[in-house]
Amino acid sequence: MKKSRYTCGLDAAMDIMGGKWKVLILWGLCDGPRRFGEVRREVPGISERILTLQLREMEKAGLVLREDYHQIPPKVVYSLTEFGSSLLAALIPLGDWGAEHMARIEAIPRD
């Protein structure tokens, strides 16, 4: 039997979500397919370079599908895969919790 590299399911989930941007990108794709510029507008503060890197990682992980229409001007559309949608569904209760407690969280002093 092969030993898992994860200690628990949460460890595995955090590995696939890794970092600040992937969850926000997933959220930005929740209403359906988006072109690159639309995804960027859905995720304020992300640079074009970081968005490109994150989308590539998410595509490699099977969370996002990239469809290149091979036309001029270029048209590339990103959408959630079934795997990505299942992760988003798991994150919705966490988002609800955050919204419910946002004022309290904002009041926490940061260094």
Secondary structure as UniProt FT lines:
FT   HELIX           9..17
FT   HELIX           21..28
FT   TURN            29..31
FT   STRAND          34..35
FT   HELIX           36..42
FT   TURN            44..45
FT   HELIX           48..60
FT   TURN            61..62
FT   STRAND          64..68
FT   STRAND          76..80
FT   HELIX           82..100
FT   HELIX           102..106
//
